[in-house]
Amino acid sequence: LLLIEVSDSTLDYDREEKLPAYGRAGVPEVWIVNPQDDPIEVYREPHYTGYSSKSLLGHGTQATPLAFPDVLVDVSELLKR
């Protein structure tokens, strides 16, 4: 399972309320994409208060979602304005 939040006006709510709830629910990976800004925030290793691992992905980087190990995502394509 990969959960992607596209967030601009609700960014604080997504980080402070939804992210801990996703961690408690055991969602293995969450990406928060803010169309107004980069980088993309990638959260992994869920636990009862949120996530143990946070990575920031900016232009020129690539990522492989845990749920799709054969997929390589070009972050620059997601951040096109």
FINU-612934 format. One record per residue: residue number from 0; residue in three letters; z, y, x of N, C-alpha, C, O in turn. Coordinates in pm, 1 decimal, padded with zeros to 6 digits, always signed. Last residue first. Layout:
// FINU-612934
NODE   num   residu        n_w        n_v        n_u       ca_w       ca_v       ca_u        c_w        c_v        c_u        o_w        o_v        o_u
NODE   NUM      ALA          Z          Y          X          Z          Y          X          Z          Y          X          Z          Y          X
...
***
This chain:
// FINU-612934
NODE   num   residu        n_w        n_v        n_u       ca_w       ca_v       ca_u        c_w        c_v        c_u        o_w        o_v        o_u
NODE    80      ARG   -01259.5   +02226.4   +00572.9   -01234.1   +02335.9   +00479.5   -01363.9   +02385.5   +00422.6   -01364.4   +02478.0   +00341.4
NODE    79      LYS   -01151.6   +01902.2   +00655.8   -01262.0   +01998.6   +00644.6   -01229.2   +02103.1   +00540.4   -01177.5   +02071.9   +00433.1
NODE    78      LEU   -00967.1   +01703.3   +00686.1   -00919.2   +01841.0   +00697.0   -01030.4   +01944.1   +00689.4   -01006.3   +02062.2   +00714.2
NODE    77      LEU   -01096.6   +01463.0   +00683.0   -01002.1   +01491.2   +00574.8   -00959.9   +01637.4   +00571.7   -00921.6   +01689.4   +00466.9
NODE    76      GLU   -01240.9   +01477.9   +00919.5   -01313.6   +01470.0   +00792.5   -01222.4   +01501.6   +00674.0   -01266.9   +01560.7   +00575.5
NODE    75      SER   -01039.9   +01470.5   +01110.0   -01117.8   +01594.2   +01094.4   -01195.7   +01595.3   +00963.6   -01214.7   +01701.0   +00903.3
NODE    74      VAL   -00958.6   +01204.5   +01105.7   -00874.2   +01305.9   +01042.4   -00950.1   +01436.2   +01021.2   -00925.8   +01505.6   +00922.5
NODE    73      ASP   -01122.7   +00927.5   +01038.4   -01141.9   +01047.7   +01119.0   -01069.1   +01161.8   +01048.6   -01113.3   +01209.7   +00944.2
NODE    72      VAL   -00982.0   +00612.6   +01021.8   -01001.1   +00738.1   +00950.0   -01014.6   +00851.7   +01050.0   -00928.5   +00870.3   +01136.0
NODE    71      LEU   -01081.2   +00289.9   +01025.4   -01046.1   +00398.6   +01116.4   -01081.9   +00529.7   +01047.5   -01198.8   +00555.0   +01018.2
NODE    70      VAL   -00987.2   -00022.3   +00903.4   -01041.4   +00110.0   +00870.6   -00989.9   +00211.9   +00971.8   -00870.2   +00218.7   +00999.7
NODE    69      ASP   -00859.0   -00257.5   +00934.2   -00997.2   -00252.9   +00981.9   -01062.7   -00117.3   +00957.7   -01180.6   -00099.1   +00988.1
NODE    68      PRO   -00609.1   -00233.6   +00813.5   -00617.5   -00236.5   +00959.5   -00758.7   -00231.9   +01016.2   -00776.2   -00204.8   +01135.0
NODE    67      PHE   -00482.1   -00100.9   +00570.7   -00624.9   -00123.9   +00594.1   -00651.4   -00127.0   +00744.6   -00710.1   -00033.1   +00798.4
NODE    66      ALA   -00213.5   -00051.4   +00568.2   -00267.6   -00135.5   +00460.8   -00413.9   -00174.0   +00482.4   -00463.8   -00267.9   +00420.4
NODE    65      LEU   -00179.4   +00128.5   +00779.7   -00122.7   -00006.0   +00788.9   -00185.5   -00100.8   +00687.5   -00208.0   -00217.9   +00717.9
NODE    64      PRO   -00467.8   +00319.3   +00874.0   -00359.3   +00291.6   +00779.4   -00310.0   +00147.7   +00793.6   -00389.1   +00056.2   +00816.6
NODE    63      THR   -00539.6   +00461.1   +01170.4   -00562.3   +00336.8   +01098.3   -00445.0   +00314.4   +01004.1   -00333.0   +00292.5   +01050.3
NODE    62      ALA   -00690.5   +00767.5   +01274.1   -00574.6   +00689.6   +01230.6   -00620.3   +00564.2   +01158.4   -00725.3   +00561.7   +01094.1
NODE    61      GLN   -00776.5   +01017.1   +01515.7   -00814.2   +00910.7   +01423.4   -00689.1   +00830.8   +01389.3   -00593.5   +00827.2   +01466.8
NODE    60      THR   -00834.7   +01367.2   +01586.5   -00761.9   +01241.0   +01597.5   -00813.9   +01141.6   +01494.2   -00884.5   +01177.0   +01399.8
NODE    59      GLY   -00959.8   +01606.4   +01543.3   -00996.1   +01532.2   +01663.3   -00920.4   +01402.0   +01681.7   -00939.4   +01333.2   +01781.9
NODE    58      HIS   -00691.0   +01775.3   +01385.8   -00834.8   +01764.6   +01412.4   -00857.8   +01689.1   +01542.8   -00784.2   +01706.2   +01639.9
NODE    57      GLY   -00385.8   +01576.5   +01372.9   -00467.0   +01696.2   +01358.5   -00614.0   +01668.1   +01382.5   -00655.9   +01553.3   +01397.6
NODE    56      LEU   -00101.3   +01425.0   +01258.4   -00240.5   +01400.3   +01295.6   -00322.5   +01524.8   +01268.9   -00328.4   +01573.2   +01155.8
NODE    55      LEU   +00220.3   +01330.5   +01336.5   +00136.7   +01442.5   +01294.5   -00003.4   +01419.9   +01347.6   -00022.6   +01398.0   +01467.2
NODE    54      SER   +00453.9   +01090.7   +01214.5   +00348.8   +01129.4   +01308.5   +00271.1   +01245.3   +01249.3   +00257.7   +01257.1   +01127.5
NODE    53      LYS   +00768.0   +00946.6   +01185.8   +00680.6   +01054.7   +01137.8   +00582.3   +01088.2   +01249.3   +00621.7   +01111.0   +01363.6
NODE    52      SER   +00983.4   +00687.6   +01094.4   +00873.2   +00729.6   +01180.3   +00790.6   +00838.5   +01112.3   +00749.2   +00824.7   +00997.2
NODE    51      SER   +01171.4   +00634.8   +00902.9   +01214.8   +00641.7   +01042.2   +01108.5   +00699.3   +01133.4   +01140.2   +00754.2   +01238.9
NODE    50      TYR   +01212.5   +00792.2   +00583.6   +01129.6   +00719.3   +00679.4   +01180.7   +00740.0   +00821.1   +01227.4   +00848.4   +00856.1
NODE    49      GLY   +01461.0   +00775.1   +00348.6   +01326.8   +00828.4   +00374.4   +01249.2   +00738.5   +00468.2   +01223.0   +00622.4   +00436.8
NODE    48      THR   +01698.9   +00648.5   +00312.4   +01699.3   +00795.7   +00306.9   +01561.5   +00856.6   +00329.9   +01547.9   +00978.9   +00330.5
NODE    47      TYR   +01648.1   +00371.1   +00328.2   +01713.8   +00425.5   +00208.6   +01719.3   +00577.8   +00201.7   +01742.5   +00632.1   +00093.6
NODE    46      HIS   +01316.3   +00349.5   +00474.4   +01456.2   +00307.9   +00462.3   +01520.4   +00386.5   +00349.0   +01451.4   +00461.9   +00280.3
NODE    45      PRO   +00992.8   +00271.7   +00615.6   +01079.7   +00321.4   +00509.1   +01222.6   +00268.0   +00520.1   +01246.1   +00157.2   +00568.3
NODE    44      GLU   +00782.4   +00316.0   +00829.4   +00914.3   +00254.9   +00846.0   +01013.2   +00308.7   +00742.6   +01106.0   +00382.1   +00776.9
NODE    43      ARG   +00609.4   +00634.6   +00822.3   +00614.3   +00488.4   +00822.7   +00758.8   +00442.6   +00843.1   +00846.7   +00524.1   +00871.2
NODE    42      TYR   +00407.4   +00911.6   +00746.1   +00542.3   +00855.3   +00746.6   +00533.0   +00704.1   +00734.6   +00460.6   +00650.9   +00650.4
NODE    41      VAL   +00217.5   +01170.1   +00863.0   +00214.5   +01026.3   +00835.1   +00356.0   +00971.4   +00852.3   +00416.2   +00983.4   +00959.0
NODE    40      GLU   +00067.3   +01470.6   +00780.3   +00194.6   +01406.7   +00813.0   +00187.2   +01260.4   +00770.7   +00154.5   +01230.1   +00655.9
NODE    39      ILE   -00199.8   +01645.2   +00923.2   -00158.2   +01548.6   +00822.0   -00027.6   +01485.5   +00870.7   -00014.3   +01451.3   +00988.2
NODE    38      PRO   -00131.5   +01981.4   +01052.4   -00183.1   +01845.1   +01054.4   -00143.8   +01765.5   +00930.0   -00067.0   +01810.8   +00845.2
NODE    37      ASP   -00316.1   +02212.0   +00856.2   -00307.5   +02081.9   +00918.7   -00184.1   +02085.4   +01007.2   -00136.2   +02195.6   +01033.9
NODE    36      ASP   -00353.6   +02362.7   +00531.9   -00301.7   +02361.2   +00668.2   -00320.1   +02221.6   +00726.1   -00337.7   +02124.7   +00652.2
NODE    35      GLN   -00434.1   +02337.2   +00274.6   -00429.9   +02473.3   +00328.6   -00393.6   +02476.0   +00476.7   -00402.1   +02581.1   +00540.3
NODE    34      PRO   -00405.8   +02075.1   +00198.1   -00541.4   +02127.1   +00215.9   -00546.0   +02267.3   +00276.3   -00650.8   +02310.9   +00323.8
NODE    33      ASN   -00195.5   +01855.1   +00334.5   -00190.5   +01990.9   +00280.8   -00327.5   +02053.0   +00303.5   -00363.0   +02081.3   +00417.9
NODE    32      VAL   -00104.2   +01532.2   +00285.6   -00218.2   +01615.2   +00325.0   -00203.2   +01749.8   +00255.7   -00198.8   +01757.3   +00132.9
NODE    31      ILE   +00096.4   +01283.0   +00386.1   +00100.0   +01409.6   +00313.3   -00009.5   +01497.8   +00370.9   -00007.9   +01533.1   +00488.8
NODE    30      TRP   +00108.0   +00938.6   +00348.4   +00039.9   +01049.6   +00415.7   +00055.0   +01172.0   +00326.9   +00029.4   +01165.7   +00206.7
NODE    29      VAL   +00321.3   +00666.9   +00389.5   +00288.8   +00783.7   +00307.8   +00220.2   +00885.5   +00397.0   +00267.1   +00915.6   +00506.8
NODE    28      GLU   +00391.5   +00323.1   +00380.8   +00324.8   +00433.8   +00451.1   +00288.7   +00543.4   +00351.4   +00233.7   +00517.2   +00244.5
NODE    27      PRO   +00545.1   +00140.8   +00229.0   +00536.3   +00127.3   +00374.1   +00476.4   +00246.3   +00447.9   +00507.1   +00268.3   +00565.0
NODE    26      VAL   +00792.8   +00192.8   -00001.7   +00650.6   +00222.8   +00021.5   +00629.8   +00227.7   +00173.2   +00691.2   +00310.8   +00240.1
NODE    25      GLY   +01056.2   +00142.5   -00076.9   +00992.2   +00054.2   +00019.4   +00843.6   +00076.1   +00038.6   +00774.4   -00012.0   +00089.7
NODE    24      ALA   +01207.4   +00308.3   -00228.4   +01126.2   +00210.0   -00301.3   +01052.5   +00114.5   -00207.7   +00993.1   +00016.7   -00253.0
NODE    23      ARG   +01307.7   +00476.9   -00033.6   +01400.1   +00386.3   -00103.5   +01324.5   +00275.9   -00177.2   +01372.7   +00163.1   -00186.9
NODE    22      GLY   +01064.5   +00613.4   +00024.2   +01131.4   +00531.6   +00124.7   +01225.9   +00430.8   +00061.4   +01225.2   +00313.1   +00097.6
NODE    21      TYR   +01021.3   +00747.7   -00217.8   +00923.1   +00649.2   -00172.1   +00985.3   +00556.2   -00068.0   +00962.5   +00435.2   -00070.6
NODE    20      ALA   +01245.3   +00916.0   -00211.0   +01230.3   +00817.9   -00319.2   +01130.1   +00709.7   -00281.2   +01152.4   +00592.0   -00309.7
NODE    19      PRO   +01190.1   +01079.4   +00012.9   +01304.7   +00987.3   +00014.6   +01296.8   +00880.0   -00094.8   +01337.3   +00765.9   -00072.6
NODE    18      LEU   +00949.3   +01203.8   -00099.7   +00945.0   +01120.4   +00020.3   +01067.4   +01028.3   +00030.8   +01050.4   +00908.9   +00055.6
NODE    17      LYS   +01033.3   +01361.0   -00322.2   +00949.7   +01242.6   -00340.7   +00953.6   +01148.6   -00220.5   +00960.5   +01026.8   -00237.5
NODE    16      GLU   +01208.2   +01561.5   -00207.0   +01243.9   +01478.6   -00322.4   +01164.1   +01347.9   -00328.4   +01220.9   +01239.2   -00338.3
NODE    15      GLU   +01106.1   +01680.4   +00026.7   +01250.6   +01672.6   +00005.6   +01292.1   +01579.4   -00107.7   +01401.8   +01523.7   -00103.9
NODE    14      ARG   +00821.4   +01666.9   +00022.0   +00897.5   +01626.1   +00140.6   +01043.9   +01596.4   +00107.5   +01099.3   +01497.5   +00155.5
NODE    13      ASP   +00759.0   +01759.5   -00236.5   +00708.3   +01630.2   -00190.8   +00789.2   +01578.9   -00072.4   +00822.2   +01460.4   -00066.6
NODE    12      TYR   +00880.6   +02011.7   -00234.3   +00926.3   +01909.6   -00329.3   +00882.4   +01770.6   -00283.5   +00959.7   +01675.2   -00290.9
NODE    11      ASP   +00721.6   +02138.3   -00038.1   +00865.6   +02121.3   -00018.0   +00921.1   +02012.0   -00109.1   +01000.2   +01928.8   -00064.8
NODE    10      LEU   +00461.1   +02124.2   -00165.5   +00488.4   +02062.0   -00036.2   +00638.0   +02038.6   -00013.2   +00677.0   +01929.2   +00027.4
NODE     9      THR   +00333.0   +02216.6   -00390.3   +00452.9   +02134.2   -00408.1   +00498.5   +02068.8   -00278.2   +00568.0   +01967.3   -00281.7
NODE     8      SER   +00103.3   +02352.1   -00322.0   +00209.2   +02429.2   -00386.5   +00338.9   +02349.4   -00402.5   +00444.4   +02408.5   -00425.9
NODE     7      ASP   -00012.6   +02121.2   -00183.2   -00011.9   +02257.8   -00130.6   +00103.6   +02334.5   -00192.5   +00193.7   +02377.7   -00120.7
NODE     6      SER   -00102.5   +01788.8   -00120.3   +00001.3   +01882.2   -00160.7   -00023.8   +02019.5   -00101.8   -00053.1   +02032.0   +00017.1
NODE     5      VAL   -00163.3   +01471.2   -00183.9   -00238.0   +01593.1   -00152.4   -00154.7   +01706.1   -00210.2   -00138.3   +01718.1   -00331.6
NODE     4      GLU   -00029.6   +01182.5   -00063.8   +00004.1   +01300.5   -00143.9   -00083.9   +01415.0   -00095.5   -00079.1   +01451.4   +00022.0
NODE     3      ILE   -00098.6   +00848.5   -00064.6   -00143.2   +00976.7   -00009.7   -00108.9   +01086.1   -00109.1   -00153.0   +01083.3   -00224.0
NODE     2      LEU   +00016.4   +00537.0   +00025.7   +00032.0   +00643.7   -00071.3   -00007.5   +00774.3   -00003.7   +00044.6   +00807.2   +00102.9
NODE     1      LEU   -00087.4   +00215.9   +00059.9   -00091.4   +00346.6   +00126.6   -00083.0   +00451.4   +00017.5   -00166.4   +00454.2   -00073.0
NODE     0      LEU   +00000.0   -00117.7   +00084.3   +00000.0   +00000.0   +00000.0   +00000.0   +00123.9   +00088.7   +00079.5   +00134.1   +00182.1
***
